[in-house]
Amino acid sequence: MLYTDTIAAIATPVGEGGVGIVRLSGAEALAILQQIFRPVRGGQRYRPQMLRYGRIFDNEEIVDEALAVYFKAPHSYTREDVVEIHCHGGALPLRQTLELTLRAGARLAEPGEFTLRAFVNGRIDLAQAEATLDVIQARTQTGMRLALDQLGGRLSRDVQRARDNLIGALAYLTALVDFPEDDVPEQEVLEPLRAALAQVEQLHQGADQGILYRYGARAVLVGRPNAGKSSLLNALLQVERAIVTPVAGTTRDTLEETANLGGVPVVLIDTAGITETDDPVERIGVERSRRALASADIVLLVVDQSAPLADEDLAIAELTYGQPTVLVCNKADQSSALDRERLVGAHPTLRAVATTSAATGEGLVELGETVARTLLGRSALAGETLVTNPRHREALHRGIEHLQSAVTAVEAGVPVDLVAVDVTAAVQALGEVTGETVGEDLLATIFSRFCIGK
């Protein structure tokens, strides 16, 4: 895949701002800049990586004041000649500047095409390319750190180490198959296969946790009216998002907001109190609460610990059986009248109990850590590389299956040509992570998720 044309796009978000950037990449990037941009002084000679101040012109009409910078290949994001024009950040000057670049010979970039060119030109591998999107979309500091680790090549290096173990073994197996009459020097095969299998299994083991840090989870707050669900939501968000009144049934619909709980982005879903009601609007809200409950990754069963346990609490708790549940005993700032042992003893999928006060903030940090620990299955990252992409997890899973088959085959004395089939498939699967063995259709799918300009 070779690119000979020059692309252009607005690289900053739509809307008004102090600065907006139009980016170009390709062999004609500098020539196009020279057609539409006139430096105030110094002429049209550009030193790489040095900002120039000037004006953008449409023929003799000034379009905008701007700064321009030229990155000479291969010292640029795409390893092509790249130009960035820093305009005022309004929609009109950016659009006019972009249109001028297109009239001067550039083509409008496809989504993610700048990063695709960086991959095709060898500046980054596919895992690093996907990490750029993860950095942009990160919602917690932990998610950002994992994305930066991947952008820095940590996952790629670990995958490549496993793949290197396989390449040597595969070369030997291929030689035995292709040159059966030759005296091929004997080489150990089983140990490299086992080593690669252990490396891939370790990467795959943390994938569920890594994906959770990247994509987050859905947590639904359920309980009877006035248990404090909306107050708890506001306290966890640290903003007054849900309406709170002493009147039962204030919440009539589900409300969704994302909070950072223990480093995990968790969509908190406040629901209408689940209760029997003759109010048709409230009844719709209760039905939506039941649907939200069914789709949740974890349930926060909120009870008012200042009130005695009611049959209604037990009935609502029964709806959460079969789902990971954290019992939240709210209103800890008031005297307790709750028989929590009865509720805990009856719940078959209860994972933890937390005590909170939405009014004072007591226990909120601990609740966040409890939710994260329940979702993750463990509390610490332990310093390992975490896979954060479902595509990578699936490729690693296929690699494990083929490596297990190859190890079993070698141990059983299966003919080398059959062993080579599984080792080849494992090498192929690992190459899909870093991009060494991917087709254009997959690349198009991956980069279509990027914004235009990145």
C-alpha positions as CSV (number, residue, x, y, z in Angstrom):
1,M,0.0,0.0,0.0
2,L,1.7,3.2,-1.3
3,Y,0.4,6.8,-1.1
4,T,1.5,9.3,-3.7
5,D,-1.1,12.0,-3.1
6,T,-1.3,14.7,-0.5
7,I,-4.1,14.8,2.0
8,A,-5.6,17.6,4.2
9,A,-8.0,17.8,7.0
10,I,-9.0,19.9,10.0
11,A,-7.2,18.3,12.9
12,T,-9.0,20.1,15.8
13,P,-12.5,19.5,17.1
14,V,-15.5,21.2,15.5
15,G,-16.5,24.4,17.3
16,E,-15.1,27.8,18.4
17,G,-11.7,28.0,20.1
18,G,-8.6,30.0,20.3
19,V,-6.7,28.0,17.7
20,G,-7.7,25.5,15.0
21,I,-5.3,23.4,12.9
22,V,-5.4,22.3,9.3
23,R,-3.0,19.5,8.7
24,L,-1.5,18.3,5.4
25,S,0.6,15.2,4.6
26,G,2.3,14.2,1.4
27,A,4.8,15.1,-1.2
28,E,3.0,18.3,-2.2
29,A,2.3,19.6,1.3
30,L,5.0,22.3,1.3
31,A,4.2,23.4,-2.2
32,I,0.5,23.8,-1.3
33,L,1.5,25.8,1.8
34,Q,3.6,28.1,-0.4
35,Q,0.6,28.7,-2.6
36,I,-1.8,29.9,0.1
37,F,0.4,31.2,3.0
38,R,2.6,34.2,2.9
39,P,5.0,34.8,5.8
40,V,5.2,38.4,7.0
41,R,9.0,38.3,6.6
42,G,11.7,35.9,5.4
43,G,10.1,34.8,2.1
44,Q,8.9,31.3,1.2
45,R,11.9,29.4,2.5
46,Y,10.9,27.1,5.5
47,R,13.2,25.6,8.1
48,P,11.7,22.3,9.3
49,Q,10.0,22.4,12.7
50,M,10.1,26.2,12.9
51,L,6.8,28.2,13.2
52,R,6.3,31.0,10.7
53,Y,3.9,33.9,11.2
54,G,2.0,35.2,8.2
55,R,-1.4,35.4,6.4
56,I,-3.5,33.0,4.4
57,F,-4.6,34.3,1.0
58,D,-7.3,33.4,-1.4
59,N,-5.7,35.1,-4.5
60,E,-5.2,38.6,-3.1
61,E,-7.8,38.4,-0.3
62,I,-6.7,37.8,3.2
63,V,-8.5,34.8,4.8
64,D,-6.8,34.7,8.2
65,E,-3.7,35.4,10.2
66,A,-2.0,32.2,11.0
67,L,1.2,30.3,12.0
68,A,2.6,27.6,9.8
69,V,5.1,24.8,10.5
70,Y,6.8,22.4,8.1
71,F,8.0,18.9,9.1
72,K,10.3,17.4,6.5
73,A,10.1,13.7,5.9
74,P,10.9,11.3,7.6
75,H,10.8,13.5,10.7
76,S,7.1,13.8,11.0
77,Y,4.0,12.0,12.3
78,T,3.4,10.2,9.0
79,R,7.1,10.0,7.8
80,E,5.9,12.1,4.9
81,D,6.3,15.9,4.4
82,V,3.7,17.4,6.8
83,V,2.5,20.9,7.2
84,E,0.3,22.3,10.0
85,I,-1.5,25.7,9.6
86,H,-2.6,27.2,12.9
87,C,-5.6,29.4,12.3
88,H,-8.0,31.2,14.5
89,G,-10.3,28.5,15.9
90,G,-13.6,29.4,14.3
91,A,-15.5,27.3,11.8
92,L,-15.3,29.8,9.0
93,P,-11.5,30.4,8.8
94,L,-10.8,26.7,9.2
95,R,-13.2,25.7,6.5
96,Q,-11.9,28.4,4.1
97,T,-8.3,27.4,4.8
98,L,-9.1,23.7,4.2
99,E,-10.9,24.6,0.9
100,L,-7.9,26.5,-0.3
101,T,-5.6,23.4,0.3
102,L,-8.0,21.3,-1.6
103,R,-8.1,23.7,-4.5
104,A,-4.3,23.8,-4.5
105,G,-4.2,20.0,-5.1
106,A,-4.7,18.2,-1.8
107,R,-7.4,15.5,-1.2
108,L,-9.6,15.5,1.8
109,A,-8.3,12.8,4.2
110,E,-10.3,9.8,5.2
111,P,-11.0,9.0,8.9
112,G,-7.7,8.0,10.5
113,E,-5.7,8.4,7.3
114,F,-2.8,10.3,8.9
115,T,-2.3,7.6,11.5
116,L,-2.8,4.9,8.7
117,R,0.1,6.5,6.8
118,A,2.2,6.5,9.9
119,F,1.6,2.8,10.2
120,V,2.1,2.0,6.5
121,N,5.4,4.0,6.5
122,G,6.7,2.1,9.5
123,R,6.7,4.8,12.1
124,I,4.4,2.9,14.4
125,D,2.9,-0.6,14.3
126,L,-0.8,-1.4,14.3
127,A,-1.1,-1.8,18.1
128,Q,0.5,1.6,18.6
129,A,-1.8,3.1,15.9
130,E,-4.8,1.9,17.8
131,A,-3.4,3.2,21.0
132,T,-3.5,6.8,19.6
133,L,-7.3,6.5,19.6
134,D,-7.2,5.0,23.1
135,V,-5.3,8.0,24.3
136,I,-7.8,10.4,22.8
137,Q,-10.8,8.5,24.3
138,A,-9.3,7.7,27.7
139,R,-11.7,8.5,30.5
140,T,-9.6,7.8,33.6
141,Q,-5.9,8.2,34.5
142,T,-5.5,4.5,34.6
143,G,-6.9,4.1,31.1
144,M,-4.7,6.9,29.9
145,R,-1.6,5.2,31.4
146,L,-2.4,1.9,29.8
147,A,-3.0,3.6,26.4
148,L,0.4,5.5,26.7
149,D,2.1,2.2,27.6
150,Q,0.7,0.7,24.4
151,L,1.5,3.8,22.4
152,G,5.1,3.5,23.6
153,G,5.3,-0.1,22.3
154,R,5.1,-2.1,25.4
155,L,2.5,-4.6,24.1
156,S,4.2,-4.8,20.8
157,R,7.5,-5.7,22.4
158,D,5.9,-8.4,24.5
159,V,4.1,-9.9,21.4
160,Q,7.2,-9.7,19.3
161,R,9.2,-11.6,21.9
162,A,6.7,-14.5,21.7
163,R,6.6,-14.3,17.9
164,D,10.4,-14.4,17.7
165,N,10.4,-17.7,19.7
166,L,8.0,-19.1,17.1
167,I,9.8,-17.8,14.0
168,G,12.9,-19.8,14.7
169,A,11.0,-23.0,15.4
170,L,8.9,-22.4,12.3
171,A,11.9,-22.0,10.1
172,Y,13.3,-25.3,11.3
173,L,10.0,-27.1,10.8
174,T,9.6,-25.6,7.3
175,A,13.2,-26.7,6.4
176,L,12.3,-30.3,7.5
177,V,9.1,-30.2,5.4
178,D,10.7,-28.6,2.3
179,F,14.0,-30.4,2.3
180,P,13.3,-33.9,3.6
181,E,16.4,-35.4,1.9
182,D,18.8,-32.8,3.2
183,D,20.7,-33.1,6.5
184,V,19.0,-30.3,8.4
185,P,20.8,-29.7,11.7
186,E,18.7,-30.8,14.6
187,Q,17.1,-28.0,16.6
188,E,15.0,-27.8,19.8
189,V,11.3,-27.1,19.0
190,L,9.3,-27.9,22.1
191,E,10.9,-25.4,24.5
192,P,10.5,-22.4,22.2
193,L,6.8,-23.4,21.7
194,R,6.2,-23.7,25.4
195,A,8.0,-20.4,26.1
196,A,5.9,-18.6,23.5
197,L,2.7,-20.2,24.8
198,A,3.5,-19.1,28.4
199,Q,4.2,-15.5,27.1
200,V,0.9,-15.3,25.1
201,E,-1.1,-16.9,28.0
202,Q,0.2,-14.2,30.4
203,L,-0.8,-11.4,28.0
204,H,-4.2,-12.9,27.5
205,Q,-4.8,-13.4,31.2
206,G,-5.0,-9.7,31.9
207,A,-7.1,-8.9,28.8
208,D,-10.5,-8.8,30.5
209,Q,-9.1,-6.4,33.2
210,G,-7.4,-4.2,30.6
211,I,-10.5,-4.0,28.4
212,L,-12.5,-3.0,31.5
213,Y,-10.1,-0.2,32.2
214,R,-10.5,0.9,28.6
215,Y,-14.2,0.6,27.9
216,G,-15.6,0.6,31.4
217,A,-18.7,-1.1,32.8
218,R,-22.4,-0.4,33.6
219,A,-23.5,-0.2,37.2
220,V,-27.2,0.2,38.0
221,L,-28.4,1.6,41.3
222,V,-31.6,-0.1,42.4
223,G,-33.7,0.1,45.6
224,R,-37.0,1.2,46.9
225,P,-38.0,4.8,46.7
226,N,-36.1,7.2,48.9
227,A,-33.3,4.7,49.7
228,G,-30.9,7.5,48.6
229,K,-30.0,6.3,45.1
230,S,-30.1,9.7,43.4
231,S,-28.2,11.3,46.4
232,L,-25.6,8.6,46.1
233,L,-25.3,9.2,42.3
234,N,-24.7,12.9,42.9
235,A,-22.2,12.2,45.6
236,L,-20.2,9.8,43.4
237,L,-20.3,12.2,40.5
238,Q,-19.5,15.2,42.8
239,V,-22.1,17.2,40.9
240,E,-25.9,17.7,41.4
241,R,-27.0,15.6,38.4
242,A,-30.1,13.9,39.7
243,I,-33.1,15.7,41.3
244,V,-33.3,14.8,45.0
245,T,-36.4,15.5,47.1
246,P,-38.0,13.9,50.2
247,V,-41.0,12.9,48.0
248,A,-40.9,9.2,47.0
249,G,-41.0,8.6,43.3
250,T,-39.1,11.8,42.2
251,T,-37.0,9.7,39.8
252,R,-39.3,8.7,36.9
253,D,-36.7,7.6,34.4
254,T,-33.2,6.1,34.2
255,L,-30.4,8.6,34.3
256,E,-26.9,7.7,33.1
257,E,-23.6,9.4,34.0
258,T,-19.9,8.2,34.0
259,A,-17.8,8.2,37.1
260,N,-14.2,7.2,37.8
261,L,-14.4,4.4,40.4
262,G,-11.1,3.0,41.4
263,G,-9.6,3.8,38.0
264,V,-12.5,2.1,36.1
265,P,-14.9,4.3,34.0
266,V,-18.3,3.2,35.3
267,V,-21.6,4.3,33.8
268,L,-23.8,4.8,36.8
269,I,-27.5,4.3,36.1
270,D,-29.9,5.9,38.5
271,T,-33.3,4.2,38.3
272,A,-36.8,4.9,39.5
273,G,-37.5,3.1,42.8
274,I,-38.9,-0.3,42.0
275,T,-42.3,-0.5,43.6
276,E,-45.9,-1.3,42.9
277,T,-47.7,1.9,41.7
278,D,-50.9,3.0,40.0
279,D,-49.2,6.1,38.5
280,P,-48.8,5.3,34.8
281,V,-45.7,7.5,34.4
282,E,-44.0,6.0,37.5
283,R,-44.9,2.5,36.2
284,I,-43.1,3.2,33.0
285,G,-40.1,4.3,35.0
286,V,-40.2,1.1,37.1
287,E,-40.2,-1.0,33.9
288,R,-37.2,0.9,32.5
289,S,-35.4,0.2,35.8
290,R,-36.0,-3.5,35.4
291,R,-34.6,-3.4,31.9
292,A,-31.5,-1.4,33.1
293,L,-31.0,-4.0,35.8
294,A,-31.0,-6.8,33.2
295,S,-28.3,-5.1,31.1
296,A,-25.9,-4.1,34.0
297,D,-22.4,-5.5,34.6
298,I,-22.8,-4.9,38.3
299,V,-25.7,-3.9,40.6
300,L,-25.5,-1.5,43.5
301,L,-28.4,-2.6,45.7
302,V,-29.1,0.6,47.8
303,V,-31.0,0.2,51.1
304,D,-31.7,2.8,53.7
305,Q,-30.0,1.5,56.8
306,S,-31.8,4.0,59.0
307,A,-35.1,2.1,58.3
308,P,-36.0,-1.5,59.2
309,L,-35.6,-4.1,56.4
310,A,-38.9,-4.3,54.5
311,D,-40.4,-7.0,52.4
312,E,-40.0,-4.5,49.5
313,D,-36.2,-4.5,50.0
314,L,-36.2,-8.3,49.9
315,A,-38.3,-8.4,46.7
316,I,-36.0,-5.9,45.0
317,A,-32.9,-7.9,46.2
318,E,-34.4,-11.0,44.6
319,L,-34.4,-9.3,41.2
320,T,-30.7,-9.0,41.5
321,Y,-30.0,-12.7,42.1
322,G,-27.7,-14.0,39.4
323,Q,-25.9,-10.7,38.9
324,P,-22.7,-9.5,40.7
325,T,-24.1,-7.3,43.4
326,V,-22.7,-4.9,46.0
327,L,-25.0,-4.1,48.9
328,V,-24.8,-0.4,49.7
329,C,-26.1,0.5,53.2
330,N,-26.8,4.2,52.7
331,K,-27.5,7.0,55.3
332,A,-24.7,5.9,57.6
333,D,-24.9,9.3,59.2
334,Q,-28.2,8.2,60.9
335,S,-28.7,5.5,63.5
336,S,-29.0,2.0,62.1
337,A,-32.2,0.0,62.2
338,L,-31.4,-2.4,59.3
339,D,-31.2,-6.1,59.7
340,R,-28.4,-6.4,57.1
341,E,-27.5,-10.0,58.0
342,R,-30.9,-11.2,56.8
343,L,-30.4,-9.5,53.5
344,V,-26.8,-10.7,53.1
345,G,-27.6,-14.3,54.0
346,A,-30.3,-14.5,51.4
347,H,-28.4,-13.1,48.4
348,P,-26.6,-15.8,46.4
349,T,-24.5,-13.5,44.2
350,L,-23.6,-10.8,46.7
351,R,-19.9,-9.8,46.3
352,A,-19.5,-7.1,48.9
353,V,-21.1,-4.8,51.4
354,A,-20.4,-1.1,51.6
355,T,-21.6,1.5,54.1
356,T,-22.0,5.0,52.9
357,S,-23.5,8.4,53.6
358,A,-24.4,10.4,50.5
359,A,-25.0,13.4,52.8
360,T,-21.5,13.4,54.5
361,G,-19.4,11.6,51.9
362,E,-18.6,8.7,54.3
363,G,-17.6,5.5,52.6
364,L,-17.7,6.9,49.0
365,V,-14.1,6.3,48.2
366,E,-14.3,2.8,49.7
367,L,-17.4,2.1,47.6
368,G,-15.6,3.1,44.4
369,E,-12.7,0.8,45.3
370,T,-15.2,-2.0,46.1
371,V,-17.0,-1.6,42.8
372,A,-13.7,-1.6,40.8
373,R,-12.3,-4.6,42.7
374,T,-15.6,-6.6,42.2
375,L,-15.5,-5.8,38.4
376,L,-11.8,-6.5,38.0
377,G,-11.6,-9.6,40.1
378,R,-8.4,-8.2,41.7
379,S,-7.3,-4.8,43.0
380,A,-3.8,-4.3,41.6
381,L,-2.3,-4.2,38.1
382,A,0.8,-5.9,39.4
383,G,2.9,-4.2,36.8
384,E,2.1,-6.5,33.9
385,T,1.2,-5.5,30.4
386,L,-2.5,-5.3,30.0
387,V,-4.3,-5.9,26.7
388,T,-7.0,-3.2,26.3
389,N,-8.4,-4.1,22.9
390,P,-11.0,-6.8,22.2
391,R,-9.4,-7.4,18.8
392,H,-6.0,-8.1,20.4
393,R,-7.6,-10.4,23.0
394,E,-9.3,-12.5,20.2
395,A,-6.0,-12.7,18.2
396,L,-4.1,-13.8,21.3
397,H,-6.8,-16.4,22.1
398,R,-6.4,-17.9,18.6
399,G,-2.6,-17.9,19.1
400,I,-3.0,-19.8,22.4
401,E,-5.2,-22.5,20.8
402,H,-2.8,-23.1,17.9
403,L,0.2,-23.2,20.3
404,Q,-1.5,-25.6,22.6
405,S,-2.2,-27.9,19.6
406,A,1.4,-27.5,18.4
407,V,2.9,-28.4,21.8
408,T,0.5,-31.4,22.1
409,A,1.4,-32.5,18.6
410,V,5.2,-32.4,19.2
411,E,4.8,-34.3,22.4
412,A,2.8,-37.0,20.6
413,G,5.3,-37.3,17.8
414,V,2.9,-36.0,15.1
415,P,4.5,-35.4,11.7
416,V,6.3,-32.1,11.4
417,D,4.2,-30.8,8.5
418,L,1.1,-30.9,10.7
419,V,2.9,-29.2,13.6
420,A,4.1,-26.5,11.2
421,V,0.4,-25.7,10.2
422,D,-0.4,-24.8,13.8
423,V,2.8,-22.8,14.4
424,T,2.2,-20.9,11.2
425,A,-1.4,-20.1,12.3
426,A,0.0,-18.9,15.7
427,V,2.5,-16.6,14.0
428,Q,-0.3,-15.3,11.9
429,A,-2.5,-14.6,14.9
430,L,0.2,-12.7,16.8
431,G,1.1,-10.7,13.7
432,E,-2.5,-9.4,13.6
433,V,-1.8,-7.6,16.9
434,T,1.1,-5.6,15.6
435,G,-0.1,-5.4,11.9
436,E,2.5,-7.7,10.2
437,T,-0.3,-10.0,9.0
438,V,-3.4,-7.9,8.3
439,G,-5.3,-7.2,5.1
440,E,-6.5,-3.9,3.8
441,D,-10.1,-4.7,4.7
442,L,-9.2,-5.0,8.4
443,L,-7.1,-1.8,8.3
444,A,-10.0,0.0,6.7
445,T,-12.3,-1.2,9.5
446,I,-9.8,-0.2,12.3
447,F,-9.1,3.3,11.0
448,S,-12.7,4.1,10.1
449,R,-13.2,4.5,13.9
450,F,-10.8,7.5,14.0
451,C,-11.8,11.1,13.5
452,I,-10.9,12.9,10.2
453,G,-7.7,14.8,10.9
454,K,-6.1,12.0,13.0
